Amino acid sequence: MRTIIYSSDWCPFCARAKMLLDHKGVTYEEINVDNKPKIRAEMTNLSGRTSVPQIFIGKTHVGGCDDLFALERQGKLDELLSNNKD
């Protein structure tokens, strides 16, 4: 399974999202959008959102940090992660 997080160096929400993924032991690919308009446009195209972070677990667009933490609070994050294992 491929987990991708589009992020920015100066984004506290990105840091929080990565901390949760790290805590869960998730290996993820971080794609930094700082000063990269083409990469940011790719992120916007894929997610329909312009803010960071944007998180994808497998083929599922999770959304941003609040969305990720909402899944965790609902007990659905572990299920999503396990359903998207290779």
N, C-alpha and C positions, 0 to 999 in steps of 0.2 A: 504494500500500500504506500502510496505517496502522499505525504502531508506537505502542503505548501503554505507559507505565510508571507504575504507581501507586507513589507514593513518600511519604517523610516527610523533613522538613528535617534531622532529627537522625540519620539512618540512614546509617552508613558503607557498608553494602552497596548502598544506593541510589546513593550517589556513585560507587562502583566500577562499577556497571552502566552508569550514564550516561556515565562516562569511556570505557568500551569502545564504547558506541554512538556517542559523539562521535568517537572514533578511527576508527571505520568510516565516518564521514560520514553516519550515519543520522539523518534528521529524525524526531523522535518527539514525541508529545504527552505531557506530564507532568501527571499528576493527583495533586495533593497530598491526602493523607488526614488530615493533622493537624487535630484538633478538628472533624472532619467525619464524624460517625457514619453518616450516610446514604451518603456516598461510600465509606467503608470497608466498609459492608454490601454495597454494589454490587460492590466489588472481591472480597469474600469469596464472594458469590453466583456471580460469573463464574469465579473461579479455584478455589474450594473451599479456599482458604488465607486465613489471617488476617494473615500476616506480609508486610512490604514488603521489597524491591520485588516487585511482580507485573508481569510483562512479557508483552505480547501482540504478536506480529508477524503482521499480517494476522489471520486467524481462528485462528492457532495460539497456544495458551497455552504460553509457554516455561517459565514458573515464575519463580524468583527469581534472584538474582545468581549463585549457584553453578551453577544450571542453565544460565544464559547463558554463563558461562565454560567449562562442560563442552562445550557445543556448539562454542565457539570452538576448544578443544583438540582436539576430534574432527574439525575441519575442516568442520563442518556448518552453522555460523552463516551464512557467506557464501551457501551454497546456499539456506538458508531465506530470507534477505533477498532474493536474486535471484528466487526463485520467487514472492515476494509483491509484486513491483513492479506498479504500476498499468499 
